């Protein structure tokens, strides 16, 4: 019993500490821009260590389902550039997703079934037919919250290997786009500029923003193609 409850206690403790110390305030572009020179200098002199810290941080954020997950990938692009930032984000997000998957498959079964609610039944048919392809689709088209897509496959009996591979492949496009947004913001800071309407039309800024807009429209497009249904 104690062994089953330990993962629950660890995740709840981590979330409680995050909220108690208001750590969310440290994950803002205002904070990054203020300390850009120091961060760039440290990352440049400690690339391997910085990459390891970032991957572990990302994995923890995803595993704990913290409300800052959406800004971590742009941070990666801001600190490491678009391609390395995207790669590190993919690794960190995959590790965190696997950790949450394993937790949902063991100690969290009842808790997560209650949290998933009716959505679990709506997604069950797709996973029963072809779990790998369906999970890949859900990763590519973010029609449901990331944390929910992390736990539903575990609750429906999907195997870990296919889950990890589908997750890794499916988050690549979003990781590249979000890292591109962060890298573009970093270039503005390096040039001593503030974001303004004019710089939006520079291709380094415009392309990631267009990609982000396209990603945000995918769930809407999918819903319309399904005739108003939110899920297959």
N, C-alpha and C positions, 0 to 999 in steps of 0.2 A: 504493500500500500504506500509506504513512504517513498519507495523508488518511483512509483507512478506519479506521485504528487510533486516530486522534486523539480521536474521541468516547469510545472505550473508556477511553483513558488519563485523560481529564478526569473521567469518572464514577467510575472507580476511585480516582483521587486525592481527589476530594471525599468519597467514603465513608471512605477511609482517614483523612483529616484529622478527620472527624466522630468516628470511633471513637478516634483517637489522643488528641484533646483532651477526650474524654468530654463532648461538647457536649450530650448528652442530659439532663444534670443541670439545664440551664437551662430545659428545657421541662417544667415541672411546675407544678401549681396551688399548691403550697407556695411556689415561687419567685414566682409571680404575686401571691399574696396578700400576701407579704412586701413587695413593691415596688408594690403596687396604686396608692398615692397618686401616686408619681412617674410611673408609666406613664400613669395617667389624665390627669395634668397635661400630659405631653408630647404624648399623642395629641390631647387637646383643643385644644392650641395649634398642632398641626402635622398636621391631619387628612389633608390630601392626601399629604404625605410619609409619614406613618405607614401610610396605605392602600397606597401604592406599595411600601414596604418589606415589608409583610405579604404582598402578592401575589407579589412576587419570592421571598420566603422560602418561601412555600407551593409555588410552582412548582419551586424547587430541591429541596425535600423530596420531592416526588412524582417528579421526574425522577431523583433519586438513590435512590429507593425506601428512604428512611431510616426507621428503626423508630419515628419519632415522628409519622408522618403522621396517626394517629388522634386526636392531641390538638391538632393545629393548628386545626381548625375550632372546637372549643370555645374556644380562645384568641381566635379572631376574635370570637366572641360576647361573650366576657369584655371585650375591649378596645373593640369598636365597637358593641355591641348586636346583637340578634338579626338584624335585616334587613340592615344594612350588613355585619355580620360574615359572614352567609351569602353575600351577593353577592360579597364579596371572596374568600371561600373558593372559590366556584364558579369565578371567573375564574382564581385561582391554580392550582387543581387541574386545570382544563382545559388551561392553558398547560403545566403540568408533564407532563400525560398526553400532550399532542401532542409535546413534546420527546422523551419516552421512546419514543413510537410511531415517530418519525422515526429515532431511534437504532436501534431494533429492526429497522427496515426496511433499514438499511444495514450499518453495521459490526458490529452485534450479532447478525446472523442465526444463526450457528452457536451462539454462546454462549447465546442465549435459547431456541433450539430445545431444547438440552440441558436447560436449566433448567425449561422448561415440561413436558418429559417426556410421559407418557401423557395428561396433561390436554389437550394440544394436539389429539390425535386425538379425544378425547371431545367437544370443542367444535367441531370442524371442520364437522360436518354442519349445525349450526345457522347458522354463518356462511355456508356455501355456499348455504343456502336463502334467507336474508334477513338480510344482515349488519347492516343498520341496526336492524331490530326486535330482533334477537337481542342486539346489544350494548346497546341500550336496556334490555332485560329484565335483562341481567347487571348493569347499573348500578343498577337499581331494586331488584333482589333480590341482595344481596351474598353469593352462595353460594360465590364464589371470591375469593382475595386481590386487592386493588385493583391491585397491580403486574402480576399475571398477566393481568387483563382489559385492562390497558394494552398489553401486548405481543402477545398472541395475534392480535388483528385485523391487526396489521402482518405477522406471520408468515404469515397466510392471505390476504394480498393485498387487504385492505379499503382503499378510497380514503380519503385524509386528510379531505376535506370531510365526508362522512357520519359518519366516526369522531368528529370534533370536535363536531359537532352532537348526536349521540347521547350523547356523554359529558357535554356541557354540560346537556342536558335531564335525563339520568338521575341526575345527582348532586344535583339541586335538593332533593328531599325529605330526603335524609340531611343535606345541608348546613344546612337550616333547623332540623332536629331537634338536631343537634350544637351549632349556634350558640346555640340556645335553652338548652341545658344550660349552656353557658359564660356566657351572659348572666344566667341565674338565679344561678349561683355568684357572679358579679360583684355582683349586688344584695345577696347575703348579706354580702359583704365590705364593701360601702358602708355597710351598716347596723351594721357592727361585730359581726356574728354569726358563729358557727361552724356548719357543717353539723351538724344533729341530726335526730332522728327526727321531731320536731314540725313543722319547717319543710317537710318533704316534702309535707305536705298543703296547703300554699299553692298556689294554681293556677299561679302563675308558675313554681314548681318542679315541680309534679306533671305538668303537661302535657308539657314536654320529656322528662321521665323516662319517661312512658308512651309517647311517640313513640319513644324510644330502645329501650324494651323491645319495641315492635312491630317495629322494624327488625331487631332481633336474632333475632326469632322467624320472620321471613320465610324464611330458608334451611331451617329445620326444617320449617315448614309445606309448603314446596315439595317437599322430599325425601319427606315422607309422601304428598303428592298424587301423586307420581311412583312410588309403590310401592316406596320405598327407594332409588331411583336418585338420584345426586347431580347429574346433568346431563341435559338433554333428549337 
